[in-house]
């Protein structure tokens, strides 16, 4: 009703990539807190941009990408096996709650003074946790959408694309209102917490919708009806046979339970071409974004405001707008 299921899947798709995008777009905040205290005190007369970067600052983007993509790959593969042992409700709701708690702690840590190295370790651990739970959430969500018509995969893809655009716009708005000090990022991370809470409530509401209940129970209902019809046919056949014995067992159709789990290897053999293609695309994309693209600087923005907006606009906003467009177009065009 009123496309409620479509909207809920869009919000859940938004919640899968929003945490990682919020961390990625807040790189200036993390890098500023990794500055060497001795260099900061000795360079009081020098602008922050002209100070030499510490080792942690220069390597932050590389470590951030590594700590994000490796757990994402590992837990995406593991979810193909743990989904048979852990219920879907626990995987989705548990992942959302865990991600929300990590963001809540991150927002609190804005007001906590820490040395660069402990703060760097804490940030990397947070990124590992967020992407580990995000991988489980993302895989489970696509499995949930598989119960519905194929068109309901599109809102998840569109929501994931919108997550990056929303995070980039949030950073640009923070710069526009002058909230570039570390304390200004409390509202930034709190916004992510609110989005995660909205995703949790949306998931709680989903099973209450008749449209979703119809498709989620459709296979089980059809199986019960099909099984009952077979039992009736068996009884009729037995009545027609002498001494109640069946003489032609080949007429009886074997019963296959919908709860039987297909082999992961068998599924991969059917879609390995598309899987390898997607893998190569992400290898190239994640290889340069954001670890390389975020380090590009402009020669036109030194000393003016464009220098503040260059990375958020040219790197993050531009990338995510076209990412969102490409994901959304899959609902209109198939090739």
C-alpha positions as CSV (number, residue, x, y, z in Angstrom):
1,X,0.0,0.0,0.0
2,X,1.3,3.4,-1.1
3,X,4.6,1.6,-2.1
4,X,5.4,1.1,1.5
5,X,7.4,-2.1,0.9
6,X,9.4,-0.4,-1.9
7,X,10.1,2.6,0.4
8,X,11.2,0.3,3.3
9,X,13.6,-1.5,1.0
10,X,15.0,1.8,-0.1
11,X,15.6,2.9,3.5
12,X,17.2,-0.5,4.3
13,X,19.4,-0.1,1.2
14,X,20.3,3.4,2.5
15,X,21.3,1.9,5.8
16,X,23.7,-0.7,4.3
17,X,26.2,1.8,2.8
18,X,25.4,4.9,4.8
19,X,27.8,4.0,7.7
20,X,30.8,3.4,5.4
21,X,30.1,6.6,3.4
22,X,29.8,8.7,6.5
23,X,33.2,7.5,7.7
24,X,34.7,8.0,4.3
25,X,33.4,11.5,3.8
26,X,34.6,12.5,7.3
27,X,38.2,11.8,6.4
28,X,39.2,15.5,7.1
29,X,38.0,15.1,10.7
30,X,40.0,11.9,11.2
31,X,43.1,13.3,9.5
32,X,43.0,16.5,11.6
33,X,42.9,14.4,14.8
34,X,45.9,12.4,13.7
35,X,48.2,15.4,13.5
36,X,51.5,15.2,15.5
37,X,51.0,17.3,18.7
38,X,54.6,18.5,18.6
39,X,54.3,19.7,15.1
40,X,51.0,21.4,15.9
41,X,52.5,23.3,18.8
42,X,55.6,24.3,17.0
43,X,53.7,25.5,13.9
44,X,51.3,27.9,15.6
45,X,52.3,30.6,13.2
46,X,51.8,28.3,10.2
47,X,48.4,27.4,8.7
48,X,47.3,23.8,9.2
49,X,47.4,23.1,5.5
50,X,51.1,24.1,5.3
51,X,52.2,21.8,8.1
52,X,53.9,18.6,7.1
53,X,51.7,15.5,7.5
54,X,52.5,12.8,10.0
55,X,52.9,9.2,9.0
56,X,49.4,8.3,10.3
57,X,47.9,11.2,8.4
58,X,49.6,10.3,5.1
59,X,48.6,6.6,5.4
60,X,45.1,7.1,6.7
61,X,43.3,6.7,3.4
62,X,45.2,3.5,2.5
63,X,44.5,1.9,5.9
64,X,40.9,3.0,5.9
65,X,40.3,1.3,2.5
66,X,42.1,-1.8,3.5
67,X,40.2,-2.1,6.9
68,X,36.9,-1.6,5.0
69,X,37.2,-3.8,2.0
70,X,39.0,-6.9,3.5
71,X,36.2,-7.5,6.2
72,X,33.6,-6.7,3.6
73,X,34.9,-9.4,1.3
74,X,35.4,-12.0,4.1
75,X,32.0,-11.5,5.7
76,X,30.2,-11.4,2.4
77,X,31.6,-14.9,1.6
78,X,30.9,-16.1,5.1
79,X,27.3,-15.0,4.9
80,X,26.8,-17.6,2.2
81,X,27.3,-20.3,4.9
82,X,26.1,-18.7,8.1
83,X,22.7,-17.8,6.7
84,X,21.8,-21.5,7.1
85,X,22.6,-21.3,10.9
86,X,21.6,-17.8,11.9
87,X,18.0,-16.7,11.3
88,X,17.6,-13.8,8.9
89,X,15.8,-11.6,11.5
90,X,18.9,-11.8,13.8
91,X,21.3,-11.1,11.0
92,X,19.5,-8.0,9.8
93,X,18.4,-6.5,13.0
94,X,21.6,-7.4,14.9
95,X,23.7,-5.8,12.2
96,X,21.7,-2.6,12.2
97,X,21.9,-2.4,16.0
98,X,25.7,-3.1,16.0
99,X,26.3,-0.4,13.4
100,X,24.2,2.1,15.3
101,X,26.1,1.5,18.5
102,X,29.5,2.0,16.7
103,X,28.2,5.3,15.3
104,X,27.0,6.4,18.7
105,X,30.4,5.7,20.3
106,X,32.1,7.5,17.4
107,X,29.9,10.6,18.0
108,X,30.8,10.5,21.7
109,X,34.5,10.1,20.9
110,X,34.4,13.5,19.2
111,X,34.5,15.1,22.7
112,X,37.2,12.7,24.0
113,X,40.8,13.8,23.7
114,X,43.1,11.0,22.6
115,X,46.6,10.6,21.3
116,X,47.0,10.1,17.5
117,X,48.0,6.5,17.7
118,X,45.2,5.2,20.0
119,X,42.7,7.3,18.0
120,X,44.0,5.8,14.8
121,X,43.6,2.2,16.2
122,X,40.1,3.0,17.5
123,X,39.0,4.4,14.1
124,X,40.4,1.4,12.2
125,X,38.6,-1.1,14.6
126,X,35.4,0.9,14.1
127,X,35.7,0.7,10.3
128,X,36.3,-3.1,10.5
129,X,33.2,-3.6,12.7
130,X,31.0,-1.4,10.5
131,X,32.0,-3.1,7.3
132,X,31.8,-6.6,8.8
133,X,28.3,-6.1,10.0
134,X,27.5,-4.1,6.8
135,X,28.5,-7.1,4.7
136,X,26.2,-9.4,6.6
137,X,23.4,-6.8,6.4
138,X,23.8,-6.3,2.7
139,X,23.9,-9.9,1.8
140,X,20.9,-10.8,4.0
141,X,18.9,-7.9,2.6
142,X,19.3,-9.1,-0.9
143,X,18.3,-12.5,0.2
144,X,15.2,-11.0,1.8
145,X,14.4,-9.1,-1.5
146,X,14.7,-12.4,-3.3
147,X,11.4,-13.4,-1.8
148,X,9.6,-10.6,-3.6
149,X,9.3,-9.8,-7.4
150,X,12.6,-8.9,-9.1
151,X,11.7,-5.2,-9.3
152,X,12.1,-5.0,-5.5
153,X,15.9,-5.3,-5.8
154,X,16.0,-1.9,-7.5
155,X,15.1,0.1,-4.3
156,X,17.9,-1.5,-2.4
157,X,20.4,-0.6,-5.2
158,X,19.0,2.9,-5.4
159,X,19.1,3.4,-1.6
160,X,22.8,2.3,-1.6
161,X,23.6,4.9,-4.2
162,X,21.7,7.6,-2.3
163,X,23.7,6.8,0.9
164,X,26.9,8.2,-0.6
165,X,25.1,11.2,-2.1
166,X,23.5,11.9,1.3
167,X,26.8,11.6,3.1
168,X,28.6,13.9,0.7
169,X,25.8,16.6,0.9
170,X,26.0,16.4,4.7
171,X,29.7,17.2,4.6
172,X,29.2,20.0,2.2
173,X,26.5,21.5,4.4
174,X,28.8,21.2,7.4
175,X,31.5,23.2,5.5
176,X,28.9,25.8,4.4
177,X,27.7,26.5,7.9
178,X,31.3,26.7,9.2
179,X,31.2,23.5,11.3
180,X,34.7,22.4,10.4
181,X,36.0,22.0,13.9
182,X,36.1,18.5,15.4
183,X,33.1,19.4,17.7
184,X,31.0,20.2,14.7
185,X,31.1,16.5,13.6
186,X,28.9,15.5,16.6
187,X,25.8,16.5,14.6
188,X,27.3,14.8,11.5
189,X,27.6,11.4,13.2
190,X,24.4,11.8,15.1
191,X,22.6,12.2,11.7
192,X,23.9,8.8,10.8
193,X,22.6,7.3,14.1
194,X,19.2,8.7,13.3
195,X,19.3,7.1,9.8
196,X,20.2,3.7,11.3
197,X,17.3,4.0,13.9
198,X,15.0,4.8,11.0
199,X,16.2,1.7,9.2
200,X,15.6,-0.5,12.3
201,X,12.0,0.7,12.7
202,X,11.4,0.2,9.0
203,X,12.6,-3.4,9.2
204,X,10.3,-4.0,12.3
205,X,7.4,-2.6,10.3
206,X,8.1,-4.7,7.2
207,X,6.6,-8.1,8.4
208,X,3.4,-6.3,9.3
209,X,2.6,-5.4,5.7
210,X,0.2,-7.7,3.9
211,X,2.1,-7.4,0.6
212,X,5.4,-8.6,2.2
213,X,3.6,-11.4,4.2
214,X,2.0,-12.7,1.1
215,X,5.3,-13.2,-0.8
216,X,7.3,-14.3,2.2
217,X,4.8,-17.1,3.0
218,X,3.9,-17.9,-0.6
219,X,6.4,-20.7,-1.2
220,X,5.5,-22.4,2.1
221,X,1.8,-22.1,1.4
222,X,2.2,-23.6,-2.1
223,X,4.2,-26.4,-0.7
224,X,1.6,-27.3,1.9
225,X,-1.2,-27.3,-0.8
226,X,1.0,-29.3,-3.2
227,X,1.9,-31.8,-0.5
228,X,-1.7,-32.2,0.5
229,X,-2.8,-32.9,-3.1
230,X,-0.1,-35.6,-3.4
231,X,-1.3,-37.3,-0.2
232,X,-4.8,-37.3,-1.5
233,X,-3.6,-38.8,-4.8
234,X,-1.7,-41.5,-3.0
235,X,-4.8,-42.4,-1.0
236,X,-7.0,-42.7,-4.1
237,X,-4.4,-44.8,-5.9
238,X,-4.2,-47.2,-3.0
239,X,-7.9,-47.6,-3.0
240,X,-7.9,-48.6,-6.7
241,X,-5.1,-51.1,-6.4
242,X,-5.7,-54.7,-5.3
243,X,-4.9,-55.5,-1.7
244,X,-4.1,-51.8,-1.3
245,X,-0.7,-52.2,-3.0
246,X,0.7,-49.7,-5.5
247,X,1.8,-51.4,-8.7
248,X,3.1,-48.3,-10.6
249,X,5.2,-46.1,-8.4
250,X,6.5,-44.1,-11.3
251,X,3.2,-42.1,-11.4
252,X,3.9,-40.7,-8.0
253,X,5.7,-37.4,-8.1
254,X,8.5,-37.0,-5.6
255,X,8.0,-34.3,-2.9
256,X,10.6,-31.6,-2.7
257,X,10.6,-29.4,0.4
258,X,11.2,-25.7,-0.2
259,X,13.4,-25.7,2.9
260,X,16.1,-27.7,1.0
261,X,19.2,-25.4,0.7
262,X,20.7,-25.3,-2.8
263,X,24.5,-25.7,-3.1
264,X,26.5,-22.5,-3.2
265,X,28.8,-24.0,-5.8
266,X,25.9,-25.0,-8.0
267,X,24.6,-21.4,-7.9
268,X,28.0,-19.9,-8.6
269,X,28.4,-22.1,-11.7
270,X,25.3,-20.5,-13.2
271,X,26.4,-16.9,-12.6
272,X,30.1,-17.0,-12.5
273,X,30.5,-14.7,-15.6
274,X,28.5,-11.9,-14.0
275,X,30.1,-12.5,-10.6
276,X,33.7,-12.2,-12.0
277,X,32.7,-9.1,-14.0
278,X,31.3,-7.3,-10.9
279,X,34.4,-8.4,-9.0
280,X,36.7,-6.8,-11.6
281,X,34.7,-3.6,-11.7
282,X,34.8,-3.2,-7.9
283,X,38.5,-4.1,-7.9
284,X,39.3,-1.1,-10.1
285,X,36.8,1.3,-8.5
286,X,37.7,0.6,-4.9
287,X,41.4,0.5,-5.8
288,X,41.3,4.2,-6.7
289,X,38.4,5.5,-4.6
290,X,38.9,7.1,-2.2
291,X,42.6,6.2,-1.4
292,X,43.9,7.9,-4.5
293,X,41.1,10.3,-5.7
294,X,40.8,11.9,-2.2
295,X,44.5,13.0,-2.4
296,X,44.0,15.0,-5.6
297,X,44.4,18.7,-5.0
298,X,43.3,21.7,-7.1
299,X,45.6,24.6,-8.2
300,X,42.6,26.9,-8.4
301,X,41.5,26.7,-4.8
302,X,44.5,27.7,-2.8
303,X,43.6,30.6,-0.5
304,X,39.8,30.6,-1.4
305,X,36.7,28.6,-0.4
306,X,36.8,26.4,-3.5
307,X,39.8,24.6,-1.8
308,X,37.5,23.6,1.0
309,X,34.8,22.2,-1.3
310,X,37.0,20.6,-4.0
311,X,37.4,17.1,-2.4
312,X,33.8,16.8,-1.1
313,X,32.4,17.9,-4.5
314,X,34.8,16.6,-7.1
315,X,35.7,13.3,-5.4
316,X,32.7,12.2,-3.2
317,X,29.6,14.0,-4.5
318,X,30.4,13.6,-8.2
319,X,31.2,9.9,-7.7
320,X,28.2,9.1,-5.6
321,X,25.7,11.0,-7.8
322,X,26.7,9.0,-10.9
323,X,26.8,5.8,-8.7
324,X,23.2,6.5,-7.6
325,X,22.1,7.2,-11.2
326,X,23.6,4.0,-12.4
327,X,22.0,1.9,-9.7
328,X,18.6,3.6,-10.2
329,X,18.6,3.1,-13.9
330,X,18.6,-0.7,-13.4
331,X,14.9,-0.3,-12.5
332,X,14.2,1.2,-16.0
333,X,16.6,-0.6,-18.3
334,X,17.9,-4.1,-18.4
335,X,20.8,-5.2,-20.5
